Amino acid sequence: MKSAIALRKIARPLFLFLVLFAGTGALVPLAAADQQESYTFTLALFAGVGGGVDAEPDAGLTESSYLLQAGMITEPRTLVSVRAGSLKLEGDEGFDRFLSADLEFVNVAGEYRIAQSYYDYGLYLGVGYYSLEGDLRTGGSDRESDLGLALGITGDFDITRHLSVVGEVSAHYAFLDSVAIYTMAHIGLAVHF
């Protein structure tokens, strides 16, 4: 218990630093002459699966999820993205202290991409806000929310110049009292303009 309190005392200032650091990336002027990309903005819609890694009982990683992403090129091969999503947590045995719950989140992330001939892949690190709400096993409902971190690997496979199939695998650490670690895998479509 003391280690969890100590972790929270260290994590909150670190989180605020990362928010400020990631937020300043959005203010970096576009280097239009140096950009290798043929677009500045990206909008993507994903569907996927995921779950809570440290949940008891373990509901597995097959719960449904969706994700909306909006990104902007700030430097060649570098994006700042906002991701908003939801993970529906329900199963035969329930989820931690919940019969069913919804994890909703919004995060801001910096992403670095590596170009290949017909696809890009990348890595992102972000900070965000997480909210878990659901029906309790003991009756009634509960909601908790807090800050969190996100780490992900992305892939962007071009169909046309302005349309691509995108995929990502991500891990999220939310400073919630119940389940703190979540993983998700998504696939979707992205429009570049």
C-alpha positions, 0 to 999 in steps of 0.5 A: 500500500505504501509503495502505491502511495509513493508511486502516485506521488512520483507519477503525478509530477511526471505525468504533468511534465509529460503533458506539457512536453507533449503539448508543446509538440503541437505548437512546433511550426510545420516545416513544409519545405522539409516534409516528406509526407504528402499530407499534414493531417490524419483522421482514423477510426478503429475497431478492436479488442482488449482488456484489463491485464491485472483484473481478477477474475481475468476477463481475457483480452477479447472485449470490444473496443473502438478508437478515434484518432486525429493527428498532425505532422509536426516534423518529418516522420513525427506526429502529435495525435489525440486518441479517444476511445472506449473499451467495453469490459464485461464477461461471464465472470465480470471484471474485477469488482464490476459486473460490467464496466466501460473504460473511456479515455483520451490521450495526447501522444507524440509518435515517431514513424519509420517509412518503408516502401508501401507502409509506415510503422511507428511508436508512440508515447502519450499521457491521458485521462481515463474513466472507468464506470460500471455496475458493481457486483454488490449492487449499484454503480461506481465511477473512478477516473484519473490520469494515465500513460499510453505506449503503442506500436502503429502500422499504416499501410497505404491504399491510395495517397489519401487512404490507408489501413491502419493498425495499432497495439497499445498498453495503457497504465491508468492510476485507477484504484481497481485495474490499472493496466490495459492492452488493446489491439485495433485495426481501421481506416485512416484518411490523410489530407 
